[in-house]
C-alpha cells in the first residue's frame, strides 16, 4: 500500500512547494523508493490551458495531452517519472465532474454538498492509480487560509484519518522572514500559519522553513515548541544558487530523514545522490559560457518559459558550459535594429506563443539568424515564423503569412481542424471551445535519413509533446524545399510537418513540438544539447 505525503504552504505564495515536492521525491527515489507526484489546484479553471502566461506561467503538457500546472514540470525533471492527466486536478474539474454526475442522477436525489461530495471526489482523485508506488506526494496549491483551498485541505485531513497512522504525513512549508531594521529572523508568521492549519484539524509532521539566513538553534526550538513538532523536524530551507542543489541542501538538513521518521521508517536505505552532485558541479564549475537570445512574447514573466529555461540549462550541463539567457521581447525588433540586440549572441531561440502581437519581431530575429549564420532554434510558433520567413525570402512568396493573423494570400500556416492520433481521427471546430482543443500530447514523427534532425536524435522515429492549434501547410513544401528549407520530420501519415531545417546553415532547426517538456538535468534533450554545442562553436568563431 502506498504511503501519502501532503505538502501545504503558508504565510505567502511562491515559496517553492513545487520544488520542495520534486526535491523530496528525488530524495526518496535516491533511497530506492518509487514515487508519484500530484498537484491539487484550487482555482476554478478546469485547467490552465486558457489562462494567460502572465496569470499562471507556462502550461506543462503531459504525454497523454493534459494541460497542467508548471509544477508538474519540476516533478518530471527531478524524478524522471512521467506525469499524466491523473496527476493534476483543479476545483473547476472537480465541480465539472460532480455536476455531470448530479445531472445524470448518480446521487439518487441526494442534496449535493461540499462535504461529503466534493471532498469525496478529491479523495478519489488522490487515491486513484497509486497501488504500485511506495510514496505518493500531493502538493496542495495556494496558501493555508485561502477560502478556495479549504475543500482540498479538508479532504486531506479526512484522508489522513482514514489512511491511519504510519500511512500519511503532512509537510508544511512556511516563511521565516528576516527584518533588517530589527536585525532578526521572525518566527511569528510560521507560528500563525501552523495555528491556522491546526485549526482546520491538521498537525504537521515536518516544517520546512524558507529563509535567507541560518535559523539559530534557539529559534528552531521556539518554532518547534509553539507548533507542536520535534525540534529536528523544523528544517531550514535556505536559498541556493541553483535549483538542482535543492535535493542536496534539503538532504543536508535532514528533510528526507524526518519525513521517513514520520512513517516510522528509522533505518532507510542510504541515498545515492552522486548524480545530483555531478549536476551541481557542472552548473557551478562550467568550462565556458555561451549567450542565447530568447526572443519571445511573454518575457515579462520568465515563469512563462520555465521548462524552456531549464532545458537550455540542461543543454549547458551536457556541454559543460554556462548558458546565459538574454530575454528579449520580440516587439523590440519591430522598432529597433536586430544587430543592436543580437550582435553579441551565440544562438537565437524563438519559443512558442499565440497571436499576432510580436510576430513581426520574431520573423526579424529569424532573418537575422539565417543571414548571419547564427544558430537558430524555433519551437512551435518559432518554427512557424521560420517557415513564413523562408517562404517570403527564399521561396518567392512575399505575401506568405498565417491564418492565425487573419485572411492572407499565401496561407503557409493555417488552422488544423482534423488529424490522426493513434490511428483515430480527431476533429476540432474553428469556432469551438478554446480549452483542450489543440493538438495536445505525444505524437510520433518520422525523420528523413541523413538529415541533421536524424543525426541529433540518432533515430528515425521519435515521439514528442505538442500544444498548438495551427500547422504549417504541406502544400508549400515543394516551394520551400526548392528555396533551401527542407522538411526533415513529418507525421507517420506524411500529412503534418514536424521538423524543418536549412542544410546550408550551420544550425537552423524548427520543430512543431515542445522538446523542452521532456528535457531533464540528468538526461538533457538531444536538440538542446546540440543547439548549445552549436552556440559554443559559434562563440569560438567570434
C-alpha positions in Angstrom: 0.0 0.0 0.0 1.3 3.5 -0.9 2.1 6.0 1.8 0.9 9.6 1.2 2.8 12.8 1.9 0.7 16.0 1.8 2.6 19.3 1.2 0.9 22.5 2.1 2.1 26.1 2.2 1.6 29.0 4.5 2.3 32.7 5.0 2.8 33.7 1.3 2.6 32.1 -2.1 5.6 31.3 -4.3 7.7 29.8 -1.5 8.5 26.8 -3.7 6.1 24.0 -2.7 6.6 22.5 -6.2 10.3 22.4 -5.9 10.2 21.1 -2.4 7.8 18.3 -3.5 10.1 17.5 -6.5 13.2 17.5 -4.4 11.6 15.3 -1.7 10.5 12.9 -4.5 14.1 12.8 -5.8 15.5 12.1 -2.4 13.0 9.2 -1.8 14.0 7.8 -5.2 17.6 8.1 -4.3 16.9 5.8 -1.3 15.3 3.2 -3.6 11.6 4.1 -3.2 9.2 4.5 -6.1 7.2 7.8 -6.1 4.4 9.5 -7.8 3.6 13.3 -7.5 0.3 15.1 -7.8 -0.8 18.7 -7.7 -4.2 19.9 -6.4 -5.0 23.4 -7.7 -7.8 25.4 -6.0 -8.7 27.7 -8.9 -12.0 27.4 -10.8 -10.5 27.0 -14.3 -10.9 23.4 -15.5 -7.2 23.5 -16.4 -4.6 26.3 -17.0 -4.9 25.9 -20.8 -6.9 29.0 -21.4 -5.1 31.1 -18.8 -2.6 33.9 -19.8 1.0 33.0 -19.1 1.2 36.3 -17.1 -1.5 34.8 -14.8 -0.2 31.3 -14.4 3.2 30.9 -16.0 3.7 28.1 -18.6 1.3 25.3 -19.3 3.0 22.0 -18.9 1.7 19.3 -21.2 1.9 15.6 -20.5 2.2 12.6 -22.9 -1.5 11.9 -22.7 -2.4 15.5 -23.6 -3.2 17.1 -20.3 -2.6 20.8 -19.9 -1.3 21.1 -16.4 0.4 23.3 -13.8 4.1 24.1 -14.3 5.0 22.3 -11.1 4.5 19.0 -12.9 7.5 20.0 -15.0 9.5 20.2 -11.8 8.2 16.8 -10.8 9.3 15.2 -14.1 12.6 16.9 -14.3 13.6 15.9 -10.8 12.3 12.4 -10.7 12.0 11.3 -14.3 8.5 9.9 -13.6 6.2 10.8 -16.5 3.1 12.8 -15.3 -0.4 12.2 -16.7 -3.9 13.5 -16.7 -4.3 11.8 -13.3 -1.7 14.0 -11.6 -3.2 17.4 -11.7 -6.7 18.5 -10.8 -8.5 21.8 -10.2 -11.6 22.9 -8.3 -13.1 23.6 -11.8 -12.6 20.0 -12.9 -13.9 18.6 -9.5 -17.1 20.6 -9.8 -17.4 19.7 -13.5 -17.3 16.1 -12.6 -19.8 16.5 -9.7 -22.3 18.5 -11.7 -22.1 15.9 -14.5 -22.9 13.2 -12.0 -25.7 15.2 -10.5 -27.3 15.8 -13.9 -27.1 12.1 -14.7 -28.9 11.3 -11.3 -25.9 9.5 -9.9 -26.5 10.9 -6.4 -30.0 9.4 -6.3 -31.7 12.5 -5.3 -29.3 13.5 -2.5 -28.5 17.1 -1.8 -25.0 17.6 -3.3 -22.7 19.4 -0.8 -19.1 20.3 -0.3 -18.9 17.6 2.4 -19.1 14.8 1.6 -19.4 15.0 -2.2 -16.7 17.5 -3.1 -14.2 16.1 -0.6 -15.0 12.5 -1.6 -14.2 13.4 -5.3 -10.9 14.9 -4.2 -10.0 11.9 -2.1 -10.9 9.6 -5.0 -8.6 11.6 -7.3 -5.7 11.4 -4.7 -6.1 7.6 -4.3 -6.6 6.6 -7.9 -3.9 4.5 -9.5 -1.5 4.6 -6.6 -1.2 0.9 -5.8 2.1 0.3 -7.5 4.3 3.0 -5.8 5.8 3.4 -2.3 5.1 7.1 -1.8 2.5 9.5 -3.3 3.4 13.2 -2.8 0.4 15.5 -3.1 1.0 19.2 -3.3 -1.9 21.5 -2.3 -1.9 24.7 -4.3 -2.5 28.1 -2.7 -1.9 29.1 0.9 -3.4 27.9 4.1 -6.2 30.2 5.0 -7.4 30.8 1.4 -11.1 30.2 1.1 -10.8 28.3 -2.2 -8.4 25.8 -0.9 -10.5 24.7 2.1 -12.2 21.7 0.4 -8.8 20.3 -0.5 -7.4 20.8 3.0 -10.5 19.2 4.5 -10.1 16.3 2.1 -6.6 15.6 3.1 -7.5 15.9 6.7 -10.2 13.2 6.3 -7.8 11.1 4.2 -5.1 11.3 6.9 -7.5 9.8 9.4 -8.8 7.2 7.0 -5.4 6.0 6.0 -4.3 5.7 9.6 -1.1 6.3 11.5 2.0 5.4 9.5 0.4 5.8 6.1 0.1 9.6 5.9 2.4 12.5 6.8 2.0 16.3 6.5 4.7 18.7 5.5 4.1 22.4 5.8 6.2 25.0 4.0 6.4 28.4 5.6 8.4 31.6 5.6 10.8 32.8 8.3 11.5 36.4 7.2 14.5 38.5 8.1 13.7 42.0 9.2 16.7 44.2 8.5 15.7 47.1 10.8 15.4 44.7 13.7 18.3 42.5 12.7 16.2 39.4 13.4 14.6 36.4 11.9 10.9 36.4 12.8 9.1 33.1 13.6 5.7 34.6 14.2 4.4 34.1 10.6 5.2 30.4 10.8 3.5 30.1 14.2 0.4 31.8 12.9 0.4 29.6 9.7 0.7 26.4 11.7 -2.0 27.6 14.1 -4.3 28.1 11.1 -3.5 24.6 9.8 -4.1 23.0 13.2 -7.4 24.9 13.5 -8.5 23.1 10.4 -7.5 19.8 12.1 -4.1 19.0 10.6 -1.0 18.7 12.7 2.1 19.0 10.5 4.8 16.3 11.0 7.6 18.3 9.4 8.0 22.1 9.0 10.1 23.3 6.0 11.1 26.9 6.7 12.2 29.1 3.8 14.7 31.7 4.9 17.6 33.7 3.5 19.7 33.3 6.7 20.5 30.5 9.0 17.9 29.9 11.6 19.6 29.7 15.1 19.1 26.6 17.2 17.1 28.6 19.8 14.7 29.9 17.1 14.1 26.4 15.8 13.3 25.2 19.3 10.9 28.1 19.6 9.2 27.2 16.4 9.0 23.5 17.5 7.5 24.5 20.9 4.8 26.7 19.5 4.0 24.5 16.5 4.0 21.2 18.4 6.7 19.4 16.4 10.1 18.0 17.3 13.0 20.4 17.0 14.7 18.1 14.5 11.6 18.3 12.3 12.0 22.0 11.9 14.0 22.1 8.6 15.6 25.3 7.4 15.3 25.8 3.6 18.0 28.4 2.7 18.1 30.0 -0.7 20.5 28.2 -3.1 22.2 29.4 -6.3 20.8 26.6 -8.5 17.6 24.7 -8.1 19.5 21.5 -8.7 21.2 21.9 -5.4 17.8 21.8 -3.6 17.7 18.0 -3.1 21.3 18.1 -1.7 20.6 21.1 0.5 17.4 19.5 1.9 19.2 16.2 2.5 22.0 18.0 4.4 19.3 19.5 6.7 17.7 16.1 7.3 14.4 16.7 5.4 14.1 13.2 3.9 15.1 11.5 7.2 12.4 13.4 9.2 9.7 12.7 6.6 10.6 9.0 6.7 10.6 9.0 10.5 7.0 10.4 10.4 6.2 7.0 8.8 8.1 5.1 11.4 11.0 4.3 9.0 14.1 4.9 11.1 16.7 3.0 9.1 16.0 3.7 5.5 18.5 2.7 2.7 21.3 5.2 2.3 20.7 7.7 -0.6 22.5 7.6 -3.9 22.9 11.2 -4.7 26.1 11.3 -6.8 24.2 12.2 -10.0 22.9 15.3 -8.2 26.4 16.3 -7.0 27.7 16.0 -10.6 24.9 18.1 -12.0 25.6 20.8 -9.4 29.3 20.6 -10.1 28.7 21.2 -13.8 26.4 24.1 -13.1 28.9 25.8 -10.7 32.1 25.0 -12.5 31.5 25.3 -16.2 34.3 25.2 -18.7 32.9 28.1 -20.7 29.9 30.3 -21.4 27.5 30.9 -24.3 24.8 33.6 -24.7 21.4 32.5 -26.1 18.9 35.2 -27.1 15.3 34.1 -26.3 13.0 36.2 -28.5 9.6 35.8 -27.0 6.2 37.3 -26.3 6.0 36.8 -22.6 9.5 37.7 -21.4 8.0 40.0 -18.7 7.3 36.8 -16.7 10.0 34.2 -17.0 7.8 31.5 -15.5 6.0 31.6 -18.9 9.2 29.8 -20.2 10.1 27.7 -17.1 10.7 24.4 -19.0 12.5 26.2 -21.8 14.9 27.9 -19.4 15.6 24.6 -17.7 16.1 22.8 -21.0 18.7 25.4 -22.0 20.5 24.9 -18.7 20.4 21.1 -19.3 22.0 21.8 -22.7 24.7 23.6 -20.9 25.2 20.7 -18.4 25.6 18.4 -21.4 28.3 20.6 -22.8 29.9 21.7 -19.5 29.2 25.3 -20.2 27.1 28.0 -18.6 24.1 29.2 -20.7 23.5 32.9 -20.2 20.0 33.7 -21.4 19.2 37.0 -22.9 15.5 37.5 -22.7 14.2 39.9 -25.4 10.6 41.0 -26.1 10.0 40.3 -29.8 8.2 43.6 -30.2 11.6 45.3 -29.8 12.6 44.3 -33.3 9.5 45.9 -34.8 11.0 49.3 -33.9 14.7 48.7 -33.5 17.5 47.1 -35.5 18.3 43.5 -34.6 22.0 44.0 -34.7 22.0 46.1 -31.5 20.4 43.3 -29.6 21.6 40.1 -31.3 25.0 41.1 -32.5 26.7 39.6 -29.4 24.7 36.4 -29.0 25.8 32.8 -30.0 22.4 31.4 -30.6 18.8 32.6 -31.1 15.7 30.8 -29.9 12.2 31.7 -30.7 9.7 29.8 -28.4 6.0 29.0 -28.6 3.3 31.6 -28.4 -0.1 32.6 -29.6 -1.4 35.6 -31.6 -0.1 38.2 -34.0 1.5 40.5 -31.4 5.2 40.4 -31.6 5.2 38.1 -34.7 6.9 40.6 -37.0 9.7 40.9 -34.4 10.1 37.1 -34.3 10.4 37.0 -38.1 13.0 39.7 -38.0 15.0 37.6 -35.5 14.7 34.6 -37.8 16.0 36.7 -40.7 19.0 37.9 -38.7 19.9 34.3 -37.6 19.6 33.0 -41.2 21.5 35.8 -42.8 24.3 35.9 -40.2 24.7 32.2 -39.8 23.8 32.3 -36.1 22.4 29.0 -34.7 18.6 29.2 -34.7 16.1 27.1 -32.8 12.4 27.6 -33.5 9.9 25.9 -31.2 6.2 25.6 -32.2 5.3 29.2 -33.1 9.0 29.8 -33.6 9.1 27.1 -36.3 6.0 28.6 -38.0 7.7 32.1 -38.1 10.8 30.5 -39.6 8.7 28.9 -42.3 6.9 32.2 -43.1 10.3 33.9 -43.2 11.7 31.3 -45.6 8.6 31.5 -47.7 8.9 35.2 -48.1 12.6 35.5 -48.6 13.7 32.1 -50.0 10.7 30.8 -51.8 9.4 33.9 -53.6 6.2 34.3 -51.6 6.2 37.8 -50.2 2.6 37.6 -49.1 3.1 34.4 -47.0 1.6 34.5 -43.6 -0.5 32.6 -41.1 -4.3 32.5 -41.0 -3.9 33.0 -37.2 -3.3 36.6 -38.1 -6.3 37.0 -40.4 -7.0 36.4 -44.1 -3.9 36.1 -46.3 -2.9 35.4 -49.9 -0.5 32.6 -49.2 -1.6 30.7 -46.1 1.7 29.0 -45.3 0.4 28.4 -41.8 -3.2 27.5 -41.2 -5.7 26.2 -38.7 -6.0 22.4 -38.5 -9.4 21.0 -37.8 -8.7 17.3 -38.0 -5.7 14.9 -37.6 -4.9 11.4 -36.7 -3.8 10.3 -33.2 -3.0 6.6 -32.5 -5.0 5.6 -35.7 -8.0 7.5 -34.6 -9.3 10.7 -36.3 -9.6 13.8 -34.1 -11.8 16.7 -35.2 -12.0 20.3 -33.9 -14.2 23.2 -34.9 -12.8 26.5 -35.9 -15.3 28.3 -33.7 -15.4 25.7 -30.9 -14.2 25.9 -27.3 -10.7 27.2 -26.7 -9.9 24.9 -23.8 -8.4 21.5 -24.5 -9.0 21.7 -28.3 -5.4 22.0 -29.6 -3.2 19.2 -30.9 -2.1 18.1 -27.4 0.3 15.5 -26.0 2.5 12.8 -27.5 2.7 12.3 -31.3 5.2 10.3 -33.4 7.3 11.7 -36.2 9.5 10.1 -38.9 12.9 11.7 -39.6 14.5 11.9 -43.0 17.6 9.8 -43.3 20.8 11.9 -43.5 19.1 15.0 -42.0 20.5 16.9 -39.1 17.5 16.0 -37.0 18.1 12.3 -37.6 21.8 12.8 -36.7 20.9 14.6 -33.5 18.3 12.1 -32.3 20.3 9.1 -33.5 16.9 7.6 -34.6 14.4 7.8 -37.5 11.2 7.6 -35.4 10.7 9.9 -32.4 7.9 10.9 -30.1 7.4 14.4 -28.8 4.7 16.5 -27.0 2.6 19.1 -28.8 0.5 22.1 -27.9 -0.7 24.1 -30.9 -3.7 24.9 -33.0 -2.1 25.9 -36.3 0.1 23.8 -38.7 2.5 24.5 -41.5 0.7 23.9 -44.8 2.3 21.0 -46.6 1.0 22.3 -49.9 4.0 24.7 -49.9 6.6 22.0 -49.2 7.9 21.8 -52.7 8.4 25.6 -53.0 10.1 25.8 -49.6 12.4 22.9 -50.3 13.4 24.4 -53.6 14.3 27.6 -51.7 16.6 25.7 -49.3 14.4 24.7 -46.3 13.7 21.0 -46.1 11.0 19.1 -44.1 13.2 16.7 -42.2 10.5 15.4 -39.9 6.8 14.6 -40.7 4.0 12.7 -39.1 3.8 9.0 -39.9 0.9 9.6 -42.3 3.0 12.2 -44.1 0.4 15.0 -43.6 1.8 17.1 -40.8 5.3 18.7 -40.8 7.1 18.2 -37.5 10.7 19.5 -38.2 12.2 21.9 -40.8 15.9 22.7 -41.2 18.2 24.6 -43.6 21.0 22.3 -44.5 23.3 25.1 -45.8 23.1 26.9 -42.4 25.5 25.9 -39.5 22.5 25.0 -37.3 18.9 26.1 -38.2 16.1 23.9 -37.0 12.4 24.5 -36.3 10.2 22.0 -34.5 6.4 22.0 -34.2 6.5 20.2 -30.9 7.9 21.3 -27.5 11.1 19.3 -26.8 11.7 21.3 -23.6 8.9 19.4 -21.9 11.0 16.2 -22.0 14.4 17.5 -21.0 15.9 16.6 -17.6 19.1 17.6 -15.9 20.4 14.0 -15.9 19.1 13.4 -19.5 19.3 16.7 -21.5 17.1 16.7 -24.6 19.3 16.0 -27.6 18.1 19.1 -29.5 19.0 21.4 -26.7 22.4 19.7 -26.2 23.1 20.0 -29.9 21.9 23.6 -30.1 24.1 24.7 -27.2 27.0 22.8 -28.8 26.4 24.8 -32.0 26.3 28.0 -29.9 29.6 27.0 -28.3 31.1 26.5 -31.7 29.7 29.9 -32.8 31.3 31.6 -29.7 34.7 30.3 -30.8 34.3 32.0 -34.2 33.5 35.4 -32.7 
